[in-house]
Amino acid sequence: MTQTETDHRRRTFAWSDPMLNAAEIGRRSGLELLQAMSRGELPAPPIMHLLGAGRLEAEEGRVVVTLEPQEYHYNPLGSVHGGVLSTLLDTATGCAVHSTLPAGVGYTTLDLTSKFLRPASIASGVLTCVGTIISKGRRTALAQAQITDARGGLVAHATSTCMLFEMG
């Protein structure tokens, strides 16, 4: 069976210069930066637009990110691709770590271990990903995140180790 032109869907999106936020790392703590993004004072990073992510909430050591599944998130089986869920988990764990960092300190993900417990789809409703910090040392931090569907069912869980470093 061949696809007709009517089978195709399109999606476009726009984003702001990501260096606007990067320039703030030396001026604001991680929590201040994340809260400024959630209030709309600073633009969300391009990955949030690419995913079509929803709200971002941040407090020290805890971050909430939402995603409403769309067809463009689907794998060939008709459910949200594991890479999309992993990106959401990585965002929440990394931002949970970032929320504890002072101005001038950055991080990068060293590892992300994900477990997928049930498929997600448009029928799942809004996915809520909560990331929390477990432990933070001088050079590394450990965080976890969970994705739940609109009914509260656990969709995925991850732990992540992040390396901390001085910026600049």
C-alpha positions as CSV (number, residue, x, y, z in Angstrom):
1,M,0.0,0.0,0.0
2,T,1.3,3.4,-0.9
3,Q,0.7,6.5,1.1
4,T,-1.2,9.3,-0.5
5,E,-0.5,13.0,0.0
6,T,-3.4,13.2,2.4
7,D,-1.7,10.7,4.7
8,H,1.1,13.1,5.5
9,R,1.0,15.5,8.4
10,R,3.2,18.5,9.0
11,R,4.6,20.2,12.0
12,T,6.7,23.4,12.3
13,F,8.1,25.1,15.4
14,A,10.2,28.0,16.3
15,W,12.8,28.6,19.1
16,S,14.9,31.3,20.6
17,D,18.7,31.5,20.5
18,P,19.9,29.0,23.1
19,M,22.9,31.1,23.9
20,L,20.5,33.6,25.7
21,N,20.1,31.0,28.5
22,A,23.7,29.8,28.4
23,A,24.9,33.4,29.1
24,E,22.8,33.4,32.3
25,I,24.6,30.4,33.8
26,G,27.3,32.6,35.3
27,R,24.8,35.2,36.5
28,R,22.0,33.1,38.0
29,S,21.8,29.9,40.0
30,G,20.3,26.9,38.3
31,L,17.1,27.4,40.3
32,E,16.8,31.0,39.3
33,L,17.4,30.2,35.6
34,L,14.8,27.4,35.6
35,Q,12.2,29.5,37.4
36,A,12.9,32.4,35.0
37,M,12.2,30.0,32.1
38,S,9.0,28.7,33.8
39,R,7.7,32.3,34.2
40,G,8.5,33.1,30.6
41,E,11.2,35.7,31.4
42,L,13.8,33.5,29.6
43,P,13.0,31.3,26.6
44,A,12.7,27.5,27.0
45,P,15.6,25.6,25.4
46,P,15.0,24.4,21.8
47,I,14.6,20.8,22.9
48,M,11.4,21.7,24.8
49,H,10.0,23.1,21.5
50,L,11.2,20.1,19.5
51,L,9.4,17.7,21.9
52,G,6.4,19.9,22.3
53,A,6.8,19.8,26.0
54,G,4.4,21.7,28.3
55,R,4.9,23.3,31.6
56,L,8.1,23.4,33.6
57,E,8.1,23.9,37.3
58,A,11.2,24.0,39.5
59,E,12.0,24.2,43.1
60,E,15.3,23.3,44.7
61,G,16.0,19.6,44.1
62,R,12.7,19.0,42.2
63,V,11.4,19.6,38.7
64,V,8.1,18.8,36.9
65,V,7.9,18.7,33.1
66,T,4.8,17.8,31.2
67,L,4.2,16.4,27.7
68,E,1.0,15.8,25.9
69,P,1.6,12.8,23.6
70,Q,1.1,13.5,19.9
71,E,1.3,11.4,16.7
72,Y,4.8,12.8,16.0
73,H,6.1,11.2,19.2
74,Y,5.0,7.7,17.9
75,N,7.2,4.7,17.0
76,P,6.1,2.2,14.4
77,L,3.9,0.4,17.0
78,G,1.7,3.4,17.6
79,S,3.0,4.4,21.0
80,V,5.3,7.1,22.2
81,H,8.9,6.3,21.3
82,G,11.2,5.3,24.1
83,G,13.7,8.0,23.0
84,V,11.0,10.7,23.6
85,L,10.4,9.3,27.1
86,S,14.1,9.1,27.7
87,T,14.5,12.7,26.7
88,L,11.8,13.7,29.1
89,L,13.4,11.7,31.9
90,D,16.9,13.1,31.1
91,T,15.4,16.6,31.1
92,A,13.8,16.1,34.5
93,T,16.8,14.5,36.2
94,G,19.2,17.0,34.7
95,C,17.0,20.0,35.7
96,A,16.6,18.6,39.2
97,V,20.4,18.6,39.5
98,H,20.6,22.1,37.9
99,S,18.1,23.4,40.4
100,T,20.7,22.8,43.2
101,L,23.7,24.4,41.5
102,P,25.0,27.9,42.2
103,A,25.8,30.4,39.5
104,G,28.8,29.4,37.4
105,V,28.4,25.7,37.9
106,G,27.2,23.5,35.1
107,Y,26.4,19.8,34.7
108,T,26.3,17.1,32.0
109,T,24.6,13.7,32.1
110,L,27.1,10.9,32.6
111,D,24.5,8.1,32.4
112,L,20.8,7.6,32.3
113,T,19.2,4.2,33.2
114,S,15.6,4.0,32.1
115,K,12.9,1.4,32.7
116,F,9.7,1.5,30.6
117,L,6.7,0.0,32.4
118,R,3.8,0.7,30.1
119,P,3.2,2.2,26.7
120,A,2.1,5.8,26.4
121,S,-0.1,7.2,23.6
122,I,-2.5,10.0,23.0
123,A,-5.0,8.1,25.0
124,S,-2.7,8.3,28.0
125,G,-3.4,12.0,28.4
126,V,-0.8,14.4,29.7
127,L,2.4,12.8,30.9
128,T,3.9,14.3,34.0
129,C,7.6,13.7,34.7
130,V,8.9,14.5,38.1
131,G,12.6,14.7,38.7
132,T,14.2,14.8,42.1
133,I,17.8,14.9,43.4
134,I,18.9,11.9,45.4
135,S,22.5,12.9,46.3
136,K,24.9,15.7,45.4
137,G,28.6,15.7,46.0
138,R,31.4,18.1,44.8
139,R,31.9,16.4,41.4
140,T,28.7,14.3,40.7
141,A,25.0,14.3,41.5
142,L,22.5,11.5,41.4
143,A,18.8,12.1,40.4
144,Q,15.7,10.1,39.5
145,A,12.6,10.8,37.6
146,Q,9.2,9.2,37.0
147,I,6.7,9.6,34.2
148,T,3.0,9.1,35.1
149,D,0.0,9.2,32.8
150,A,-3.1,11.3,33.4
151,R,-4.6,8.4,35.5
152,G,-1.5,8.3,37.7
153,G,-0.1,5.0,36.1
154,L,3.7,4.7,36.2
155,V,4.9,4.8,32.6
156,A,8.7,5.0,33.1
157,H,11.4,5.5,35.7
158,A,15.0,6.6,35.4
159,T,18.1,7.3,37.4
160,S,20.9,9.6,36.2
161,T,24.4,10.5,37.3
162,C,25.5,14.0,36.3
163,M,29.0,15.4,36.4
164,L,29.3,18.9,37.9
165,F,31.9,21.4,36.7
166,E,32.8,25.1,36.8
167,M,31.7,27.1,33.8
168,G,33.8,29.8,32.1
